[in-house]
């Protein structure tokens, strides 16, 4: 556990409960000495007066090494024009927006994004906090860029924002960001003037289906009339309380609300709602405080065999092939040899890790739950794709063509029957699969069933209990993998691969021989006959 909340009650004159001043100081000293033993810091968050006493809230945060930091991933979703990229620009660069898109220009990666003002790719931005909870992001005074290495060196906790697209035509990119980047939390953005429109419900439903805790940020409160803002908040609370969500919405209005919601947020039932302005900066301090108090939901063991899922590939001049992704479990060190796969035949090949970067900072190892980039030795980028994994040889991995999953159809215009095809998103895997059979004749909206799938292009590396999203047009279903079927026979695949390589080699040699004999049989053209080299070759062959 990286963060832990602690409350102490100080009894005032006439109070019935709590500690007196002397006992309180002794108790805090004891806790502080215990923190020293477990290499943690004790930070006082607030002191508030209650009936008959004072209550002090403390945060206990585990210390990390100089080259290490706690990482929490937050996916940023919401309808187009809700202010997602603008908010991230304000948070990460520390400058307020001018109301005309000034802040978001610093985050866009492509020319068409700058021209349209709309995100079309998965963006990554970081916000660093030191041990006291202060933001350490300091943009460059000349270009305004952020030095990720300096931020990571000064930070004890780094929030990684996964900036996703809000437009409907980029839905597959958004789904890939939610499944492939494994966010700890989801920040749902709602424009106060527009309300709950477009893809807002789609993105909320996706987060709920993947069991990702959600908090809501209502933006543009500086330009929204009070009655419209109240109507938006009322609709939002009704949506969160509805049978499909069953959340407990909490309007965050002060630091007390922040501490209460942050300490109870991991239960997944509570849903904090922040009201902010990117132009005036109103309530931005509450949102930063909340982000600082967020702790990672999952714990990882370093003793397990390593597993790393690939969500992007690059070819870097002077370095070679680089892959980026998330370490799912275990510990990966520099120069470790892992198995990379599956390839189109379902085989895994040994590969050595040449260098490791984490948030653009060179490191010697990465642990479960951390994102990283690896430079690999002696492999072409064309032979690696998104959805492949790098695993420890101890796991003896096997690729799978077919699997069974328990799915729930969220929406479908008609009926789903065998031989229906749709896109399966599972972790960083994104591939079309066919329904071979199911335990019902047909499926409609709201139906549950056990379904037998088969990938149509390449086998994939899967686990039981993995979450999947099944999508095609307006059809959406979610589910969990229950059984793996028809694993690839690795020996047969290798034999087939060597056989195909041998046949390619022999056919290539045959083609070369035919070309040579053809050139010997054909009379030379007037131009080549005059060349002494050609005459020599023809004379020797004849």
C-alpha positions in Angstrom: 0.0 0.0 0.0 1.5 3.4 -1.0 -0.9 5.8 0.8 -2.7 5.4 4.1 -5.1 7.8 5.9 -5.0 8.3 9.7 -7.3 10.5 12.0 -6.4 11.7 15.5 -9.0 13.4 17.8 -7.7 16.1 20.2 -10.0 16.6 23.3 -10.9 20.2 24.1 -12.0 21.5 27.5 -15.3 19.9 28.4 -15.1 17.2 25.6 -16.1 13.6 26.3 -13.7 11.8 23.9 -10.3 12.0 22.3 -6.7 12.6 23.6 -5.5 15.6 25.5 -2.7 17.7 24.0 0.2 15.8 25.7 -1.2 12.4 24.7 -1.8 13.6 21.2 1.8 14.8 20.7 3.0 11.4 22.2 0.8 9.5 19.8 1.9 11.5 16.8 5.6 10.9 17.8 4.9 7.2 18.1 3.3 7.1 14.6 6.2 9.1 13.2 8.8 6.7 14.6 6.9 3.8 13.1 6.8 5.6 9.8 10.6 5.9 10.0 10.9 2.1 10.5 8.8 1.3 7.5 10.4 4.1 5.4 7.3 6.3 5.1 6.5 10.0 5.7 3.7 11.4 7.9 2.0 14.4 6.4 -0.7 16.4 8.1 -3.5 17.2 5.7 -5.9 19.3 7.8 -7.1 20.2 11.3 -10.8 20.7 11.9 -12.9 21.5 15.0 -15.6 19.1 15.8 -18.1 19.0 18.7 -16.0 18.8 21.8 -12.6 18.3 20.0 -10.2 18.8 17.1 -9.6 16.2 14.5 -6.3 16.0 12.6 -6.1 14.0 9.4 -2.7 12.6 8.4 -1.5 10.9 5.2 1.1 8.2 5.5 3.0 7.8 2.2 5.6 5.2 1.5 9.0 6.6 0.5 10.5 5.7 -2.9 14.1 5.6 -4.2 15.7 8.4 -6.0 15.1 6.8 -9.4 11.6 5.6 -8.5 8.1 7.1 -8.0 4.5 6.0 -7.4 2.5 6.0 -10.5 -1.3 6.3 -10.9 -2.9 6.2 -14.4 -6.0 8.3 -15.0 -8.0 7.9 -18.3 -9.6 11.2 -19.4 -12.9 10.7 -21.2 -16.0 12.6 -22.1 -17.8 14.1 -25.1 -16.1 16.2 -27.7 -15.6 19.8 -26.7 -16.0 19.0 -22.9 -12.5 20.5 -22.3 -10.4 17.4 -21.7 -7.2 18.5 -23.4 -7.6 22.1 -22.1 -7.9 20.9 -18.5 -4.8 18.7 -18.9 -2.9 21.6 -20.4 -3.8 23.8 -17.4 -2.9 21.0 -14.9 0.4 20.0 -16.4 1.7 23.4 -17.5 0.3 25.5 -14.7 -1.0 28.2 -17.0 -4.7 29.1 -17.2 -6.6 29.0 -20.5 -7.6 32.1 -22.5 -11.0 30.6 -23.5 -9.8 30.1 -27.1 -7.8 26.9 -26.8 -4.5 28.3 -25.7 -3.8 25.5 -23.1 -4.6 22.5 -25.3 -2.2 23.5 -28.1 0.7 22.4 -25.9 -0.6 18.8 -25.8 -1.6 18.1 -29.4 0.6 15.7 -31.4 -0.7 16.1 -34.9 -1.2 19.1 -37.3 -4.9 18.2 -37.9 -5.5 18.1 -34.1 -4.2 21.7 -33.8 -6.3 22.8 -36.7 -9.6 21.2 -35.6 -9.0 21.4 -31.8 -10.0 17.8 -31.4 -7.9 14.9 -30.1 -7.7 11.9 -32.4 -5.0 9.8 -30.8 -4.1 8.5 -27.3 -2.0 11.2 -25.6 0.1 10.8 -22.5 0.7 13.7 -20.1 2.2 13.6 -16.5 1.6 15.6 -13.3 4.3 15.2 -10.6 3.8 15.7 -6.8 6.6 15.9 -4.3 6.4 14.3 -0.8 4.5 17.3 0.6 1.9 17.2 -2.2 3.2 20.2 -4.1 3.1 20.2 -8.0 6.6 20.0 -9.4 5.8 20.6 -13.1 7.9 23.5 -14.3 7.5 24.3 -18.0 10.6 25.4 -19.9 10.8 29.3 -19.9 11.7 29.4 -23.6 9.7 26.8 -25.4 7.1 26.0 -22.7 7.8 22.3 -22.9 8.0 19.9 -20.0 11.1 18.0 -19.1 9.7 14.6 -18.0 13.1 13.4 -16.6 13.3 16.4 -14.2 9.6 16.0 -13.2 10.2 12.3 -12.4 13.4 13.0 -10.4 11.7 15.5 -8.2 8.4 13.6 -7.7 7.3 11.0 -5.2 4.1 10.5 -7.1 3.3 10.9 -10.8 -0.2 11.0 -12.2 -0.2 9.8 -15.8 -3.1 11.2 -17.8 -4.3 9.1 -20.8 -5.9 11.7 -23.0 -8.6 10.0 -25.1 -10.7 11.2 -28.0 -14.2 12.4 -27.4 -15.6 12.2 -31.0 -17.7 9.2 -32.0 -15.6 8.4 -35.1 -12.5 7.9 -32.8 -14.4 5.5 -30.5 -12.1 2.5 -31.3 -9.1 4.6 -30.2 -10.9 5.5 -27.0 -11.8 1.8 -26.3 -8.2 0.8 -27.0 -7.0 3.5 -24.5 -9.3 2.2 -21.8 -8.5 -1.5 -22.3 -4.8 -1.4 -23.4 -3.4 1.3 -21.1 -5.0 -0.2 -17.9 -6.1 3.0 -16.1 -6.5 3.0 -12.3 -9.2 5.6 -12.4 -11.4 7.4 -15.0 -11.9 11.2 -15.1 -15.3 11.8 -16.9 -15.5 15.4 -18.3 -18.8 17.1 -18.7 -19.3 20.6 -20.2 -21.6 22.5 -17.8 -23.2 24.4 -20.7 -23.8 21.4 -23.0 -24.7 18.8 -20.3 -24.8 15.0 -20.7 -24.7 14.7 -24.5 -23.1 12.6 -27.2 -20.5 10.1 -26.1 -20.7 10.9 -22.3 -23.0 8.0 -21.5 -20.9 5.7 -23.8 -17.7 6.5 -22.0 -19.3 6.2 -18.6 -20.7 2.8 -19.5 -17.3 1.6 -20.8 -15.6 2.6 -17.5 -18.3 0.8 -15.5 -18.1 -2.3 -17.7 -14.3 -2.4 -17.1 -14.7 -1.8 -13.3 -12.7 1.4 -13.3 -13.7 3.9 -10.6 -15.0 7.2 -12.0 -14.9 10.7 -10.8 -16.6 13.6 -12.7 -15.2 17.0 -13.6 -17.8 19.6 -14.7 -16.0 22.3 -16.7 -16.7 25.8 -18.1 -18.5 27.0 -15.0 -17.2 30.6 -15.6 -19.4 30.9 -18.8 -22.4 28.9 -17.7 -25.5 30.5 -16.2 -26.3 29.3 -12.7 -29.6 27.7 -13.6 -28.1 25.7 -16.5 -25.3 24.5 -14.2 -27.8 23.4 -11.6 -29.8 21.5 -14.2 -26.6 19.8 -15.5 -25.6 18.7 -11.9 -29.2 17.5 -11.3 -29.1 15.3 -14.5 -25.6 14.1 -13.6 -26.6 13.0 -10.1 -29.7 11.3 -11.5 -27.6 9.4 -14.0 -25.0 8.3 -11.4 -27.8 7.1 -9.0 -29.6 5.1 -11.8 -29.8 1.3 -11.6 -27.1 0.9 -14.2 -24.5 3.0 -12.3 -25.5 2.7 -8.6 -23.0 5.4 -7.5 -23.1 7.8 -4.6 -22.5 11.3 -6.1 -20.7 13.8 -3.8 -20.3 17.4 -4.8 -16.8 18.4 -3.7 -16.8 22.0 -2.4 -13.9 22.2 0.1 -10.8 20.4 1.3 -12.8 18.4 3.9 -14.9 16.9 1.0 -11.6 16.1 -0.9 -10.2 14.1 2.0 -13.4 12.2 2.7 -13.9 11.3 -1.0 -10.3 10.4 -1.6 -10.1 8.1 1.4 -13.3 6.3 0.4 -12.9 6.4 -3.4 -11.4 2.9 -3.8 -14.7 1.3 -2.8 -15.9 2.2 -6.4 -19.4 3.3 -5.0 -18.5 6.9 -4.3 -18.3 9.3 -7.2 -16.9 12.8 -6.5 -18.1 15.7 -8.7 -15.7 18.7 -9.2 -16.9 22.0 -10.7 -13.9 23.8 -12.3 -13.0 26.6 -14.7 -9.9 26.4 -16.9 -10.1 30.2 -17.5 -10.4 31.5 -13.9 -8.8 28.5 -12.1 -11.8 28.1 -9.8 -11.6 24.9 -7.6 -8.5 23.8 -9.5 -6.6 23.4 -6.1 -9.3 20.9 -4.9 -8.8 18.8 -8.0 -5.0 18.8 -7.6 -5.3 17.9 -4.0 -7.6 15.0 -4.9 -5.2 13.7 -7.6 -2.3 13.8 -5.0 -4.3 11.7 -2.6 -5.3 9.0 -5.1 -3.5 5.7 -4.6 -3.0 2.8 -7.0 -5.9 0.2 -6.8 -3.9 -2.9 -7.4 -0.9 -4.5 -5.6 1.8 -6.4 -7.5 4.2 -9.1 -6.5 7.8 -8.9 -7.8 8.2 -12.6 -7.2 5.8 -13.6 -10.0 7.2 -14.4 -13.5 7.4 -11.2 -15.6 4.7 -10.3 -18.1 4.6 -7.1 -20.3 1.9 -6.1 -22.8 2.8 -4.0 -25.8 0.6 -1.2 -26.8 2.8 0.7 -29.3 6.0 0.2 -31.3 8.6 2.7 -32.6 11.7 2.7 -34.8 14.2 5.2 -33.2 17.2 6.2 -35.3 20.4 5.1 -33.6 18.6 2.9 -31.1 16.5 0.5 -33.2 13.2 -1.1 -32.4 11.4 0.3 -29.3 8.2 -1.1 -27.7 6.1 0.6 -25.0 3.4 -0.8 -22.8 2.5 -1.8 -19.2 4.2 -4.4 -16.9 1.4 -6.6 -15.7 3.4 -8.5 -13.1 6.8 -9.5 -12.0 10.2 -7.6 -12.4 12.0 -6.9 -15.6 15.7 -5.9 -15.5 18.2 -4.6 -18.0 19.6 -7.4 -20.3 16.9 -9.9 -19.3 15.9 -12.4 -22.0 12.1 -12.6 -22.5 9.8 -14.4 -24.9 8.2 -12.1 -27.5 5.0 -13.2 -29.2 2.8 -14.6 -30.5 3.7 -14.2 -34.2 1.2 -15.1 -36.9 2.0 -18.8 -36.4 1.5 -18.5 -32.6 5.2 -19.0 -31.7 7.3 -17.0 -29.2 10.9 -15.9 -29.8 13.6 -15.1 -27.2 14.5 -11.4 -27.2 17.0 -9.4 -25.1 16.2 -6.0 -23.4 18.8 -3.5 -24.4 17.7 -0.5 -22.5 14.7 0.5 -20.3 13.0 4.0 -20.1 10.3 5.0 -17.8 8.6 8.3 -18.5 11.6 9.2 -20.8 14.0 8.5 -17.9 16.5 5.6 -18.1 16.1 3.0 -15.4 17.6 -0.4 -14.6 14.3 -2.2 -13.8 10.5 -2.0 -13.9 7.9 -3.7 -11.7 4.3 -4.8 -12.0 1.9 -1.9 -12.7 4.5 0.4 -14.2 4.5 1.7 -17.8 7.8 1.5 -19.6 9.6 1.5 -23.0 12.1 -1.2 -24.0 14.8 -1.1 -26.7 15.1 -4.6 -28.2 18.1 -6.3 -29.8 18.1 -7.8 -33.3 14.4 -7.5 -34.3 12.6 -5.4 -36.9 9.7 -3.2 -36.0 7.6 -4.8 -38.8 7.6 -8.2 -36.9 6.0 -6.6 -33.8 2.4 -5.5 -33.4 0.1 -4.1 -30.7 -1.3 -6.8 -28.6 1.8 -8.9 -28.5 3.4 -9.7 -25.1 6.9 -10.2 -23.6 6.8 -12.8 -20.9 9.3 -14.8 -18.7 10.3 -18.2 -20.2 9.1 -19.7 -16.9 5.4 -19.1 -18.0 5.9 -21.3 -21.1 3.3 -19.2 -22.9 0.9 -20.6 -25.5 -1.1 -18.6 -28.1 -4.8 -19.2 -28.5 -7.1 -19.2 -31.5 -10.4 -19.9 -29.7 -11.8 -19.0 -26.3 -15.1 -18.9 -24.4 -16.4 -15.8 -22.7 -19.4 -14.9 -20.5 -20.8 -11.8 -22.2 -23.5 -9.2 -21.6 -25.0 -7.4 -24.6 -25.3 -3.7 -23.8 -26.8 -2.7 -27.1 -27.7 -4.3 -30.4 -30.3 -3.1 -32.9 -31.5 -6.7 -33.9 -30.2 -10.1 -32.9 -26.8 -11.7 -32.6 -26.4 -15.3 -33.8 -23.5 -17.7 -34.7 -21.1 -16.6 -37.5 -21.5 -12.9 -36.3 -18.2 -11.0 -36.4 -17.1 -8.0 -34.4 -14.0 -6.4 -33.0 -12.7 -7.8 -29.7 -10.8 -5.5 -27.4 -9.0 -7.4 -24.6 -6.0 -5.6 -22.9 -4.0 -4.3 -25.8 -5.4 -6.9 -28.2 -7.7 -5.5 -30.9 -8.8 -8.1 -33.5 -11.9 -9.2 -35.2 -13.4 -12.5 -33.9 -16.2 -14.8 -35.1 -18.9 -16.3 -32.9 -18.7 -20.1 -33.5 -21.4 -21.1 -31.0 -23.3 -20.0 -27.9 -25.6 -21.5 -25.3 -28.6 -19.5 -26.7 -30.2 -19.4 -30.1 -29.8 -15.7 -30.5 -28.8 -12.7 -28.3 -30.6 -9.3 -27.9 -29.9 -6.2 -25.9 -29.6 -7.1 -22.2 -29.0 -10.8 -22.7 -26.2 -12.8 -21.0 -24.6 -15.9 -22.6 -21.5 -18.1 -22.8 -20.1 -17.5 -26.3 -17.4 -19.4 -28.2 -15.1 -17.0 -30.2 -12.4 -17.6 -32.8 -9.9 -14.9 -33.9 -9.9 -14.5 -37.7 -6.3 -13.3 -38.3 -3.7 -14.4 -35.8 -3.7 -16.3 -32.4 -3.4 -14.2 -29.3 -2.0 -14.6 -25.7 -4.9 -14.6 -23.3 -5.7 -15.3 -19.6 -8.9 -16.6 -18.0 -10.8 -13.8 -16.1 -9.6 -11.1 -18.5 -12.2 -8.4 -19.3 -13.1 -7.9 -23.0 -15.2 -5.4 -25.0 -17.0 -6.7 -28.1 -17.8 -3.9 -30.5 -19.1 -3.4 -34.1 -20.9 -0.3 -35.2 -23.6 0.4 -32.6 -23.3 -3.1 -31.2 -21.6 -3.2 -27.8 -21.1 -6.1 -25.4 -18.8 -6.7 -22.4 -17.6 -9.9 -20.8 -15.0 -12.0 -19.1 -13.0 -14.8 -20.6 -13.8 -18.1 -18.9 -12.0 -20.8 -20.9 -9.1 -21.0 -23.4 -9.5 -23.4 -26.3 -7.5 -24.6 -29.2 -4.0 -23.6 -28.2 -1.4 -23.4 -30.9 0.9 -26.4 -31.3 4.2 -24.6 -31.1 6.3 -27.5 -32.4 4.1 -27.9 -35.5 4.1 -24.2 -36.0 7.9 -24.1 -35.9 8.1 -27.0 -38.3 5.6 -25.3 -40.7 7.6 -22.1 -40.4 11.0 -23.8 -41.3 9.2 -25.7 -44.1 7.8 -22.5 -45.6 11.2 -20.8 -45.3 12.9 -23.7 -47.0 10.3 -23.7 -49.8 10.7 -20.0 -50.3 14.5 -20.4 -50.4 14.3 -23.2 -53.0 11.8 -21.3 -55.1 14.0 -18.3 -55.0 17.0 -20.3 -56.1 14.9 -21.9 -58.9 13.8 -18.4 -60.1 17.5 -17.3 -60.1 18.5 -20.3 -62.1 15.7 -19.8 -64.6 16.7 -16.2 -65.0 20.4 -17.3 -65.6 19.4 -19.9 -68.2 16.9 -17.5 -69.8 19.6 -14.9 -70.2 22.0 -17.5 -71.7 19.4 -18.7 -74.2 18.3 -15.3 -75.4 20.4 -13.6 -78.0 21.9 -10.4 -76.7 20.5 -7.1 -77.7 22.6 -4.9 -79.9 23.5 -2.7 -76.9 24.6 -5.5 -74.6 26.4 -7.5 -77.3 28.8 -4.6 -77.7 29.8 -4.8 -74.0 32.9 -7.0 -73.3 31.5 -8.2 -70.0 28.3 -9.6 -71.6 30.3 -11.3 -74.3 32.5 -13.0 -71.7 29.4 -14.2 -69.7 27.7 -15.5 -72.9 30.9 -17.2 -74.1 31.3 -19.0 -70.7 27.7 -20.1 -70.5 27.7 -21.4 -74.1 
